[in-house]
Amino acid sequence: MAKWKWNATVVETKLGERRVGSGTGEVEASTREEAHAKARRDIERKGSGRTAFEVRVFEK
């Protein structure tokens, strides 16, 4: 498995307020597609109301 870095635009909605920011991280995956899916799941799992947009992955 390879290590992949990712960055994304993250939109979070809490108490009716919408905030836009960015996030970065790292995942281990065999393919770019798998890394993309893991990064999206990581972002959306970290907080209710979070949505990931423009997720980009690249080899470390």
C-alpha positions as CSV (number, residue, x, y, z in Angstrom):
1,M,0.0,0.0,0.0
2,A,1.1,3.5,-0.8
3,K,0.7,6.6,1.3
4,W,-1.3,9.4,-0.3
5,K,-1.7,13.0,0.7
6,W,-5.0,14.7,0.2
7,N,-6.5,18.2,0.3
8,A,-10.0,19.3,-0.1
9,T,-12.6,22.1,0.3
10,V,-14.7,21.3,3.3
11,V,-18.2,22.7,4.0
12,E,-19.6,22.4,7.5
13,T,-23.1,23.2,8.5
14,K,-23.9,23.6,12.2
15,L,-26.9,25.3,13.8
16,G,-27.9,26.7,10.4
17,E,-24.6,28.4,9.9
18,R,-22.5,27.3,6.9
19,R,-18.7,27.5,7.0
20,V,-16.3,26.8,4.2
21,G,-12.7,25.8,4.8
22,S,-10.0,23.5,3.7
23,G,-8.5,20.3,5.0
24,T,-5.4,18.2,4.4
25,G,-4.4,14.7,5.5
26,E,-2.9,11.4,4.6
27,V,-4.3,8.0,3.9
28,E,-2.9,4.6,2.9
29,A,-4.4,2.9,-0.1
30,S,-3.5,0.7,-3.1
31,T,-4.9,3.0,-5.8
32,R,-5.7,6.7,-6.3
33,E,-9.5,5.9,-6.5
34,E,-9.3,4.1,-3.1
35,A,-7.3,7.0,-1.6
36,H,-9.9,9.4,-2.9
37,A,-12.8,7.5,-1.3
38,K,-10.9,7.1,2.0
39,A,-10.1,10.8,2.2
40,R,-13.8,11.7,1.6
41,R,-15.0,9.3,4.3
42,D,-12.4,10.7,6.7
43,I,-13.6,14.2,6.2
44,E,-17.3,13.4,6.4
45,R,-16.8,11.1,9.5
46,K,-15.0,13.8,11.5
47,G,-18.1,15.9,12.0
48,S,-21.8,15.7,11.3
49,G,-22.8,18.2,8.7
50,R,-19.4,18.1,6.9
51,T,-19.3,17.7,3.2
52,A,-16.1,17.3,1.1
53,F,-15.7,19.0,-2.2
54,E,-12.8,19.0,-4.7
55,V,-10.9,16.2,-3.0
56,R,-7.5,15.9,-4.5
57,V,-5.1,13.1,-3.8
58,F,-1.4,12.7,-4.7
59,E,1.4,10.3,-3.9
60,K,3.5,11.2,-1.0
